[in-house]
Amino acid sequence: MLEALVRAHPGLKPVIEAGVSVVIDGEVLSGGLHRPVSPDNEVYLMQRIKGG
């Protein structure tokens, strides 16, 4: 999904490479990002926040 998003919107590549969390239908994915999505799914990308 993320590769297709970057192909469609190349300007997102630096943001995604910096790290994002993927949320599908309210569930934050952990581990692999190889989950099928359908047009009915609600998908959010959240930029990871770094701090100390």
FENBELUR-V620385 format. One record per backbone hydrogen bond with DSSP energy under -0.5 kcal/mol. CO is the residue of the C=O (numbers start at 1). NH is the residue of the N-H. Records with the same first field share a line. If there is no record, write none. Layout:
# FENBELUR-V620385
CO: NH / NH
This chain:
# FENBELUR-V620385
1: 5
2: 6
3: 7
4: 8
5: 9
9: 12
10: 13
12: 16
13: 17
14: 18
15: 19
16: 19
19: 48
21: 46
22: 29
23: 25 / 44
24: 27
26: 28
27: 24
33: 35
38: 41
41: 43
42: 25
44: 23
46: 21
48: 50
